[in-house]
Amino acid sequence: MDIVERLLRDRPKFHLMGTTRWDATIGTLRAVQALVHDGDRTLETGCGASTVIFVARGANHTTISPEAEEHKLVRDYLKQIDVDDNRLECIVGESDSVLPTFRSERMLDIAFVDGGHAFPYPVIDWHYMSRLLKVGGSLVIDDIPIPSVACAFRFMQADPSWRLDSILDKRAAVFTLIDEPSYGDYNLQAFNRRFDYGFAPLPSRARLILSSRATRMLRQIGLRYPALRQVWKRYSHAASD
């Protein structure tokens, strides 16, 4: 059974007590369908059409949503289309409370971030779910144009631990975790390469940007050539006296 085609034909409603459809785009649903294999361990924040796809593809799937009715409607639909829901675990609760209780081990094959969209929920979901993802696993993040989601997208796009595989319908993204992340010195993160001085009035913003770039350049030179760093420190102390 092509589960996406079945969903498009039936158009089930899982949200607001079964009165509304808040499905991911068709491209995102098809991407999830292609990614999931029988026996995969998968997790998503949010519940709906994507949940049906994870289960229909044979995943050992966990979905987190504060709305118990969403879980019931998904299970009812799975029974309607003769899909076994024994591998589905539904957790009723807010993701920022539920996710920190999970044991921190890399056991997920696929994670789907599509829960609450108000800040800081998408970043919290991404943080905890990415810690559970296997190296080589896939993370799908929906609604990346929304600023509260975009910051997580931009970080992954800049970080060498992640590979951007595709943009789906100009709304979602698929990443692969290609290496164990190392989140140490913020100065070494590509995401932090340019400071954001948008808060400053325009006349002083240019000075702040130039000063920041000069400081960063000197720091990088110092990291590469420790002897020069010592010379710079002595010069700085002498200039301040």
Secondary structure as the mmCIF struct_conf table of DSSP 4:
data_model
#
loop_
_struct_conf.conf_type_id
_struct_conf.id
_struct_conf.beg_label_comp_id
_struct_conf.beg_label_asym_id
_struct_conf.beg_label_seq_id
_struct_conf.end_label_comp_id
_struct_conf.end_label_asym_id
_struct_conf.end_label_seq_id
HELX_RH_AL_P HELX_RH_AL_P1 ILE A 3 ASP A 10
STRN STRN1 HIS A 15 HIS A 15
TURN_TY1_P TURN_TY1_P1 LEU A 16 THR A 19
STRN STRN2 THR A 20 THR A 20
HELX_LH_PP_P HELX_LH_PP_P1 ASP A 23 THR A 25
HELX_RH_AL_P HELX_RH_AL_P2 ILE A 26 LEU A 35
TURN_TY1_P TURN_TY1_P2 ASP A 38 GLY A 39
STRN STRN3 ARG A 41 THR A 45
BEND BEND1 GLY A 46 GLY A 46
BEND BEND2 GLY A 48 GLY A 48
HELX_RH_AL_P HELX_RH_AL_P3 ALA A 49 ALA A 56
TURN_TY1_P TURN_TY1_P3 ARG A 57 GLY A 58
STRN STRN4 ASN A 60 SER A 65
BEND BEND3 PRO A 66 PRO A 66
HELX_RH_AL_P HELX_RH_AL_P4 ALA A 68 GLN A 80
TURN_TY1_P TURN_TY1_P4 ILE A 81 ASP A 82
TURN_TY1_P TURN_TY1_P5 ASN A 86 ARG A 87
STRN STRN5 LEU A 88 VAL A 92
BEND BEND4 GLY A 93 GLY A 93
HELX_RH_AL_P HELX_RH_AL_P5 SER A 95 VAL A 98
HELX_RH_3T_P HELX_RH_3T_P1 LEU A 99 THR A 101
BEND BEND5 PHE A 102 PHE A 102
STRN STRN6 LEU A 108 VAL A 113
BEND BEND6 GLY A 115 GLY A 115
BEND BEND7 ALA A 118 ALA A 118
TURN_TY1_P TURN_TY1_P6 PHE A 119 PRO A 120
HELX_RH_AL_P HELX_RH_AL_P6 TYR A 121 LEU A 132
STRN STRN7 LEU A 133 ILE A 141
TURN_TY1_P TURN_TY1_P7 ILE A 144 PRO A 145
BEND BEND8 ILE A 146 ILE A 146
HELX_RH_AL_P HELX_RH_AL_P7 PRO A 147 ALA A 158
TURN_TY1_P TURN_TY1_P8 PRO A 160 SER A 161
STRN STRN8 TRP A 162 LEU A 168
TURN_TY1_P TURN_TY1_P9 ASP A 169 ARG A 171
STRN STRN9 ALA A 172 LEU A 177
BEND BEND9 ASP A 179 ASP A 179
HELX_RH_3T_P HELX_RH_3T_P2 TYR A 186 LEU A 188
HELX_RH_3T_P HELX_RH_3T_P3 ALA A 190 ASN A 192
BEND BEND10 ARG A 193 ARG A 194
TURN_TY1_P TURN_TY1_P10 GLY A 198 PHE A 199
BEND BEND11 ALA A 200 ALA A 200
HELX_RH_AL_P HELX_RH_AL_P8 LEU A 202 ARG A 224
HELX_RH_AL_P HELX_RH_AL_P9 PRO A 226 SER A 240
#
